[in-house]
Amino acid sequence: MIPVEVVCPYCSKSLMNGEHPIKEAPSIALWGRLPSSEGGAEGLIRLSAFYGDYQIETTLVIPADVVVEFICPFCRHLLASTRGCEACRAPMVALQFPRGGRVQFCSRRGCRKHLIEFDDTEEQLRAFYREYSPFIEG
């Protein structure tokens, strides 16, 4: 699996947390909020940075099928994408790559839909390959 590095698309601060790794790589640290129908609790959610890995660590109790709001822990901006999940229709969460492009994942607990997209596909795929080829070839 390939570890990704992401930043907030609004304040550009790194969302990577090297002090709390998951599977020996910095985790992605986001603030999460449950819907009011589930009590509205909030807390830190750490995601695995390995693309395709669904491991999370959180003190929040997130029931299956619940849609979570993901928020930047720095600027407190809601990280919902304009795209809805093709699998379950929940909002997607969009995080930016530092050199362009973004990774998106479904906000519904248990849905595994995720994707990577680039603005300038040719250039950003080259940059992505340069950055991550050691993990692909390894």
C-alpha positions in Angstrom: 0.0 0.0 0.0 1.0 3.6 -0.7 1.1 6.2 2.2 -0.2 9.5 1.1 0.5 13.0 2.5 -2.4 15.4 2.7 -3.1 19.0 3.7 -6.3 21.0 4.4 -7.7 22.3 1.1 -8.6 25.6 2.9 -5.7 26.5 5.2 -3.0 24.3 3.6 -1.8 23.0 6.9 -0.5 19.5 7.0 -3.0 17.0 8.4 -0.2 14.4 9.0 0.5 13.4 12.6 3.9 11.8 13.1 3.4 11.6 16.9 0.6 9.2 16.5 1.5 6.8 13.6 -0.8 4.0 12.3 1.1 1.1 10.8 4.4 2.9 11.2 3.4 5.9 9.1 2.1 9.3 10.2 -1.7 9.2 10.7 -4.1 11.7 9.1 -5.6 13.7 12.0 -9.1 15.2 11.5 -11.8 16.5 13.8 -15.0 14.5 13.5 -18.6 15.3 14.5 -21.5 12.9 14.7 -24.9 14.1 13.6 -27.3 15.4 16.3 -29.4 12.3 15.9 -26.4 10.3 17.2 -25.7 12.8 20.0 -23.5 15.3 18.2 -20.3 14.1 19.9 -17.0 15.5 18.6 -13.5 14.2 18.7 -10.2 13.5 17.0 -10.2 10.8 14.3 -7.0 9.5 13.0 -7.0 7.7 9.7 -4.4 5.4 8.2 -2.3 7.3 5.6 -2.1 4.1 3.5 -4.3 4.5 0.5 -6.8 1.6 0.5 -6.4 0.9 4.3 -9.5 1.6 6.4 -8.0 1.6 9.9 -9.0 4.4 12.1 -8.3 5.3 15.7 -10.8 7.5 17.6 -12.4 7.9 21.0 -15.7 8.6 19.3 -18.2 5.7 19.1 -19.2 5.8 15.4 -22.0 3.4 14.7 -22.1 1.6 11.3 -23.7 3.6 8.5 -23.5 6.9 10.3 -22.4 9.9 8.3 -19.6 11.8 10.1 -18.7 15.5 9.4 -14.9 15.8 9.0 -13.4 19.1 10.0 -9.9 20.6 9.7 -8.4 20.6 13.2 -6.6 23.9 12.4 -9.1 26.2 10.6 -12.2 24.2 11.6 -13.5 24.3 8.0 -15.9 21.5 7.0 -14.0 19.2 4.6 -17.1 17.9 2.7 -16.6 17.7 -1.1 -19.2 18.8 -3.6 -19.2 15.2 -4.8 -21.6 12.6 -3.3 -20.5 9.0 -2.9 -21.3 6.9 -5.9 -21.9 3.9 -3.7 -24.2 5.3 -0.9 -24.9 8.9 -1.7 -23.2 10.3 1.5 -21.0 13.4 1.1 -17.4 12.6 0.2 -14.5 14.2 2.2 -11.8 15.9 0.2 -8.2 16.3 1.3 -5.5 18.0 -0.8 -2.1 16.6 -1.9 0.6 19.2 -1.2 1.7 19.2 -4.9 -1.8 19.2 -6.4 -4.7 16.8 -6.7 -6.8 15.4 -4.0 -7.9 12.2 -2.3 -11.6 11.7 -1.4 -13.3 9.2 0.8 -16.9 8.5 1.8 -18.0 10.1 5.1 -20.3 7.1 5.9 -18.9 4.7 8.5 -18.4 1.4 6.7 -18.5 2.6 3.1 -15.2 1.9 1.4 -15.6 4.2 -1.6 -12.5 6.4 -2.1 -10.7 8.0 -5.1 -7.7 10.0 -6.1 -8.2 12.8 -8.7 -5.9 15.3 -10.3 -6.5 18.8 -11.9 -3.8 18.5 -14.5 -3.8 14.7 -14.9 -0.6 14.3 -17.0 1.6 16.6 -14.9 0.2 15.4 -11.5 0.4 11.7 -12.4 4.1 12.3 -13.2 4.6 14.0 -9.9 2.6 11.3 -8.1 4.8 8.6 -9.8 8.0 10.4 -8.8 6.8 10.8 -5.2 5.4 7.3 -4.8 7.3 5.0 -7.2 9.6 3.7 -4.4 6.5 2.3 -2.8 5.1 0.9 -6.0 8.3 -0.8 -7.2 9.4 -1.8 -3.7 
